[in-house]
Structure formats: structure tokens, C-alpha cells
């Protein structure tokens, strides 16, 4: 069985969210460490497109098969490992020979000063590197402005790298923490922004530089990237916090033990990613007694080829239903956990049901139910996954989606959290 290697994972965000919200509705930044202010040491002097010197990591990380213990901090919202990166207009991932982690790749300019109408100083507009302890490195873009030296809009965000050698040599986690996001684009001719918006907006995500492991967060390279401050792949209660686990050089989705986790919006989950034929992607949805999958937001020729459930919940037996355009029909009865169920010629919608109510699954837990999917063809996939709760699940073979009130949300496959029995 091949595990899916997610080439592009961009988790869809709900439309209409507010942007540039205050810290009361976003992730707090880690602080209180280092000699040069609350965020550590100054990474570099105020500049437009410069980078730090080569810095030491206090621990080695296995970043998609390559081990690094040094890195560069680049002014324009990212870190790299092989060489500095001066590019101020984000290039869609993947980028050859440039492994990078980018919480906000855009045209940061730290030469401006934050002054209010009375001329009072309001913020630092600097970049800091700190190490609160031997197992954590924090890079902070502290109230940074955009090109040319503009500070009428500011972004306040962090990259946190955590040593997880306790789970295996080279393993690590990294977090993106967004406290405030107000601008997406510099005013350079190639990026085309006006007053911090428009043009070619910021990209957030990571890339191993080999074209095999990369991910762009929701809204990247569009104005919707500002919504990262309001959404999370951790919990609906942690807006602005995005976290990723790298285990054995692999990112979430490549194994059942490290599945993709969801953005939970309006009770459903969105994922959007590229797949290679016959590769399997592992996702982790939040559900109560079942859940629906729908491919209506993607290529009309795409289909689900197979599904396998990794987690044993209750008796570990599940029913699988396929949608015929009018209703769900039973196609797999008492399918055991760990069994690969194949859909023959493929289906556009299906449902997994018969998860015992007695298991009392928590629909907000991110650590409970893992599912592997394969698809009928390679290319971009967008799937909506809608959980079925105890109060909305009569016999599904005779009840339509409309009766259940399951409004399938488009724009990518929403990653849900795992249930706990």
C-alpha cells in the first residue's frame, strides 16, 4: 500500500470572514525571551530584501529526507536552508533547489517606522530570532510593514520550530502563529500591490525544493490569504494557529500515524491537494456516527477509487453507501477496519456509517478517526467531508442529503479532527 504524498495541501476557508483582526481573535505570539527585546535577538538590520547570516539550529531536523542544523532568516517572511532568498514576489510552490518554510512570503519592508497621527512611536517593524529553550526556535516578524517602507498596515506573525526527537531522530513540529494580518502585497512593479493589497498576494506554506513535498495554506496567492488569522488546522478555538508535524522526513497525510488534520468550518471539513495515481492520502475527520464525502467541487471526471479506515471504533465494522444522484445506496456491508474497499468504476459521493453511538465520539477532538483515500486519476482534488451527528442520522439508504440538511461546502477537502472513543 502506498501512502499519499500531498504535493499541494491548501485547506479551504469560509468566505466572508473578517481580516486583520485584533489579537483578541487571533493567535498570541510567544514572547518573554532573549536579550534584544521580548522576541530574542535582532535577526538583521532594517532592510527591504536582505537575509540574516547563516544561523545555527540548536537541534537537527529531518526536513523531507534532508537533515539541516543551520538556516537563514529572510526578510520577506520565510526561512531557507540551502541559501538566502531575496525574492519579494512569491513563486507558487514547488520551487527547485530552495527548501523553505514560509509563514508569510511577501514583500516585507522593515525600513519604515510606526507613528500615529501625533508622531508617537507604535511598534518595532523588525525581525527577531529567539530560543526560549534548547528544543524551541522562534522567528518573529514583529509588526512588519510592506514595500516601500509603508506601515499604514502591519502584519504580526511567527514561525516556531520545535524539536520532537522524543518521537524519533530528526522529527520536529513547526507552527505558524498569526496575530495580525492587514496587508498581502508590496508596491513593487512585479508584485503589483496598491496600498498593501492586490497584485500577487502572499504565499504561506512549505517546500522541500525537490518538487515532492510542498504545501500552500488556504488562500495563498489570493486576497483570501488574510483569513489565515481567523482559521486554524488545530481547532476552531485557536484562530491564527497552524501547526505541522514532520515525522521520519514525512509530512501529514503520508501515513495513518500522521494524518492530515482539518480546518473545521460550519461543521464540515475541507481539503484540497494534488494526488498521484494509486497514491493514498490519510485524512482525519471529526465525526460522530458517520460522514459523507463529495467531489462536486473538483474535476467532473475525478472519482473516489477506494477507501480504507485505519481506526477501530466500536465493533470496527462500517457500512459504506454510494450516492446515485437521488439517494445513498448500500454498497459495502460490515466492512472491517483496515480493509481496502474499492468502488469499482469509482464514485463521486459516498458515505461511511454505522459508527456506534455508544462510542460517544467527541466531534471537536482532533485525534480520533483516520481514513485513507485513493482517486481515479492524478491531479488536483477538492473534497467536501460532512460529519453526521447522532441527531441527524436516521437510516441513510432512504434519506436524502436535503432531508438531513447536510449542505456540502465546496472549495477543497476539509480536514477534520479525529474522534476519540
C-alpha positions in Angstrom: 0.0 0.0 0.0 1.4 3.4 -1.0 0.9 6.4 1.3 -0.1 9.6 -0.4 2.5 12.3 -0.5 0.5 15.5 -0.5 2.0 17.8 -3.2 -0.3 20.7 -2.5 -2.5 20.9 0.5 -4.5 24.1 0.7 -7.3 23.9 3.2 -10.3 25.9 2.1 -11.5 28.7 4.3 -15.0 30.1 4.7 -16.0 33.1 2.6 -16.9 36.4 4.3 -14.5 36.1 7.3 -13.2 39.3 8.7 -9.5 40.0 8.1 -6.8 41.8 10.0 -8.5 41.2 13.3 -7.1 42.2 16.7 -5.1 39.8 18.9 -8.2 39.0 20.8 -9.4 36.9 17.9 -6.0 35.6 16.7 -3.0 33.6 18.0 -0.9 35.2 20.7 2.8 35.4 19.9 5.4 33.6 22.1 7.4 36.2 24.0 9.5 37.0 27.0 12.9 35.6 25.9 16.2 36.8 24.5 18.4 39.8 25.1 17.2 42.1 22.4 13.5 42.6 23.4 10.8 40.1 24.1 11.3 38.1 21.0 15.0 37.4 21.1 17.9 38.8 19.1 17.5 41.1 16.1 17.9 38.9 13.0 19.1 41.7 10.8 19.1 45.5 10.5 16.1 47.2 8.9 16.1 46.4 5.2 14.0 45.6 2.2 15.0 42.2 0.7 18.0 41.1 2.8 18.7 37.9 4.9 20.4 37.0 8.1 23.7 35.3 8.3 23.7 31.5 8.4 22.3 30.7 11.9 22.5 27.6 14.0 19.6 25.4 15.0 20.1 24.0 18.5 18.9 20.6 17.1 19.0 18.9 13.7 15.8 18.4 11.7 14.9 15.9 9.1 13.1 18.1 6.5 11.8 15.6 3.9 14.8 13.4 4.0 17.5 16.1 4.2 19.0 16.9 7.6 19.6 20.6 8.5 21.1 22.2 11.5 21.5 25.7 10.1 19.1 28.2 8.4 18.7 31.7 7.0 16.0 34.1 8.1 14.8 36.0 5.0 13.3 39.4 5.4 10.4 38.5 3.2 8.6 36.2 5.5 10.4 32.8 5.3 13.4 30.8 6.3 15.6 28.7 3.9 18.3 26.1 4.4 20.5 26.0 1.3 20.9 29.7 0.6 19.3 33.0 1.3 16.2 34.0 -0.6 15.8 37.6 -1.6 12.7 37.2 -3.8 9.9 39.5 -2.7 7.1 38.3 -5.0 6.1 34.7 -4.0 6.5 32.0 -6.6 3.9 29.2 -6.4 5.4 26.1 -4.7 7.2 23.9 -5.6 10.5 25.8 -6.2 13.5 23.8 -7.3 16.5 23.7 -5.0 15.1 26.0 -2.4 13.8 24.2 0.7 11.8 26.7 2.7 9.3 27.2 5.4 7.2 30.3 4.8 4.7 31.7 7.2 4.2 34.8 5.0 6.2 35.0 1.8 5.6 38.6 0.6 7.4 41.9 0.2 8.2 42.7 3.8 10.0 46.1 4.3 11.3 46.9 7.8 12.7 50.3 7.0 9.5 52.2 7.9 8.5 53.4 11.4 5.2 53.1 13.1 3.9 56.5 14.1 0.4 57.6 14.9 -1.2 60.9 13.8 0.6 62.7 16.6 4.0 61.2 15.7 4.1 58.7 18.6 6.1 55.5 18.0 3.8 52.5 17.9 5.9 49.4 17.1 9.3 47.9 16.1 8.9 46.7 12.5 11.8 44.3 13.0 12.5 40.6 12.8 13.8 38.6 15.7 15.2 35.1 16.4 14.9 33.6 19.8 15.3 30.3 21.6 13.1 30.0 24.7 14.7 26.6 25.5 17.0 24.1 23.9 14.1 22.5 22.0 12.4 25.6 20.5 13.4 28.2 18.0 11.1 31.2 17.3 11.4 33.6 14.4 9.1 36.7 14.8 8.2 39.2 12.2 7.2 41.9 14.7 4.6 44.4 13.3 6.2 44.5 9.9 5.2 46.7 7.0 5.5 46.4 3.3 7.4 47.9 0.4 8.1 50.8 0.1 8.7 51.4 3.8 4.9 51.5 4.4 3.5 51.0 7.9 -0.1 52.1 7.5 -0.9 48.3 7.5 1.1 45.8 9.5 1.5 42.1 9.9 2.5 40.4 13.1 3.4 36.7 12.9 5.8 34.0 14.0 7.4 30.7 12.9 8.0 28.3 15.8 10.2 25.2 15.3 10.0 22.5 18.0 12.4 19.6 18.4 10.5 16.3 18.6 13.4 13.9 18.8 11.5 12.3 21.6 9.4 10.7 18.8 12.4 9.8 16.5 15.7 11.3 15.4 15.2 14.5 13.3 11.4 14.7 14.0 10.1 18.2 14.5 6.9 20.3 14.6 6.5 23.8 13.3 3.8 26.4 13.9 2.7 29.5 12.1 1.2 32.0 14.6 -0.7 34.9 13.1 -1.6 37.7 15.5 -2.4 40.4 12.9 -2.6 40.4 9.1 -3.5 43.6 7.2 -1.5 43.5 4.0 -0.8 41.0 1.3 1.4 42.7 -1.3 4.2 45.2 -1.7 4.1 48.1 -4.1 6.9 46.9 -6.4 6.1 46.8 -10.1 6.4 43.0 -10.3 4.1 42.3 -7.4 1.6 45.0 -8.4 0.1 45.8 -5.0 -1.6 49.1 -4.1 -1.8 50.2 -0.5 -0.7 46.7 0.6 -3.4 44.8 -1.3 -4.0 43.3 -4.8 -1.3 42.3 -7.3 0.3 38.9 -6.4 -0.5 38.3 -2.7 1.4 36.4 -0.1 2.0 32.7 0.0 2.2 30.6 3.2 3.4 27.0 3.5 6.5 24.9 3.0 8.5 23.3 0.2 11.3 20.7 0.2 12.8 22.1 -3.0 12.6 18.8 -4.8 9.1 19.0 -6.2 7.8 16.2 -4.0 6.8 17.6 -0.6 5.2 21.0 -0.5 2.0 22.7 0.7 0.3 26.1 0.3 -2.1 27.2 3.0 -5.6 28.3 2.3 -5.9 31.5 0.2 -2.2 31.6 -0.7 -1.6 33.9 -3.7 -5.0 35.4 -3.3 -6.6 38.1 -1.1 -8.1 35.3 1.0 -4.7 34.6 2.5 -5.6 37.3 5.1 -8.1 34.8 6.5 -5.2 32.7 8.0 -5.5 34.9 11.1 -9.1 33.7 11.6 -8.7 30.0 10.8 -6.7 27.1 12.1 -5.9 23.5 11.4 -5.7 22.8 15.2 -9.1 23.8 16.5 -11.9 26.3 15.8 -11.0 27.7 19.2 -7.4 28.6 18.1 -7.8 31.0 15.1 -4.4 32.1 13.7 -2.6 29.0 14.8 -1.4 26.5 12.2 0.7 23.5 13.2 2.5 20.8 11.2 4.3 17.6 12.3 7.2 16.2 10.3 7.9 12.6 11.2 10.6 10.4 9.6 11.0 13.1 7.0 7.3 12.9 6.0 4.5 15.4 6.4 0.9 14.8 7.5 -1.0 12.6 5.0 1.7 10.2 4.2 0.9 7.6 6.9 -2.0 6.7 9.1 0.0 7.5 12.2 0.5 11.1 11.0 -2.7 12.0 9.0 -3.9 15.4 7.7 -5.8 17.4 10.3 -8.7 19.6 9.3 -9.9 23.1 9.2 -13.3 22.9 10.7 -15.8 25.4 9.3 -19.6 25.3 9.9 -19.4 21.7 11.0 -17.7 20.4 7.9 -14.1 19.9 6.7 -12.2 21.0 3.5 -9.1 19.6 1.9 -7.6 20.5 -1.5 -4.5 18.8 -2.8 -2.8 17.1 -5.7 -2.7 13.4 -6.0 -0.6 10.9 -8.0 -2.4 7.9 -9.4 -2.6 5.0 -6.9 -1.3 7.0 -4.0 -3.2 7.0 -0.8 -3.8 10.1 1.3 -4.7 9.8 5.0 -7.1 12.3 6.5 -8.5 12.7 9.9 -12.1 13.9 10.1 -14.2 14.9 13.1 -17.3 12.7 13.1 -20.0 11.4 15.4 -21.7 8.4 13.8 -20.6 8.7 10.1 -19.6 11.1 7.4 -20.1 12.0 3.8 -17.6 12.6 1.1 -18.3 14.7 -2.0 -16.2 15.5 -5.1 -18.6 18.1 -6.6 -16.1 20.9 -6.2 -13.4 19.3 -8.3 -12.8 17.9 -11.8 -16.0 16.3 -13.0 -14.0 13.3 -14.3 -12.4 12.7 -10.9 -13.7 9.9 -8.7 -13.1 8.1 -5.4 -11.3 4.8 -6.2 -11.1 3.3 -2.7 -11.3 4.0 1.0 -9.7 2.3 4.0 -10.5 3.1 7.6 -7.5 2.8 9.9 -9.2 3.3 13.3 -11.2 0.8 15.2 -14.2 2.4 16.8 -16.8 0.3 18.5 -17.0 -3.0 16.8 -14.7 -1.8 14.0 -17.3 -2.6 11.3 -18.8 0.0 9.0 -21.4 0.3 6.2 -20.5 2.2 3.0 -23.1 3.8 0.8 -22.7 5.3 -2.7 -24.8 8.3 -4.0 -26.7 7.5 -7.2 -27.9 11.1 -7.8 -31.0 10.7 -5.7 -30.1 8.8 -2.5 -27.4 6.8 -0.9 -27.4 3.0 -1.5 -25.6 0.4 0.5 -22.6 -1.0 -1.4 -20.5 -2.3 1.4 -21.9 -4.1 4.5 -19.9 -4.6 7.7 -16.6 -3.5 6.1 -13.8 -4.1 8.7 -11.3 -1.5 9.8 -8.1 -2.0 7.7 -9.9 -3.4 4.7 -9.5 -1.5 1.4 -12.9 -1.1 -0.1 -12.8 -0.4 -3.9 -15.6 1.4 -5.7 -15.3 -0.4 -9.0 -15.6 2.2 -11.6 -15.4 5.0 -9.0 -18.0 7.2 -7.3 -18.4 11.0 -6.9 -20.1 10.7 -3.4 -20.1 8.2 -0.7 -20.9 7.8 3.0 -19.4 5.8 5.8 -22.0 5.0 8.5 -22.8 2.6 11.4 -20.3 4.0 13.9 -21.9 3.2 17.2 -23.4 6.0 19.2 -22.3 4.2 22.3 -18.7 5.2 21.4 -19.6 8.8 22.4 -17.2 10.3 19.9 -16.2 13.8 20.5 -17.0 15.9 17.4 -14.4 18.5 18.4 -11.4 16.2 19.1 -8.5 16.3 16.6 -7.2 12.9 17.5 -9.6 10.1 16.6 -10.6 8.7 13.2 -8.2 8.1 10.3 -9.3 7.4 6.7 -7.2 6.6 3.6 -8.4 7.6 0.1 -7.3 6.9 -3.4 -8.7 8.5 -6.5 -9.4 7.6 -10.1 -6.9 10.0 -11.8 -4.0 12.2 -10.9 -4.4 15.9 -10.5 -6.0 18.4 -8.2 -8.7 17.1 -5.9 -11.2 19.0 -3.9 -13.4 17.0 -1.5 -16.0 18.2 1.0 -16.5 16.0 4.0 -19.6 16.5 6.2 -19.9 14.8 9.5 -23.1 13.0 10.6 -24.1 13.6 14.1 -26.3 11.5 16.3 -29.3 13.8 15.9 -29.1 13.9 12.1 -28.7 10.2 11.2 -31.8 8.1 10.5 -31.3 5.2 8.0 -29.2 6.8 5.3 -30.3 4.5 2.5 -33.7 6.2 2.3 -33.0 9.7 3.4 -31.6 12.4 1.0 -29.0 15.0 1.8 -31.7 17.6 1.7 -33.7 15.9 4.5 -30.5 15.6 6.5 -29.7 19.2 5.9 -26.1 18.4 5.0 -25.0 21.3 2.9 -21.9 20.2 1.2 -19.4 23.0 1.1 -17.2 23.4 -2.0 -13.6 24.7 -2.3 -11.5 21.8 -1.3 -11.4 18.8 1.1 -11.9 20.0 4.6 -9.6 18.3 7.0 -11.4 17.2 10.1 -10.2 16.2 13.6 -10.0 12.6 14.7 -12.6 11.3 17.1 -11.8 9.8 20.5 -13.7 6.9 21.9 
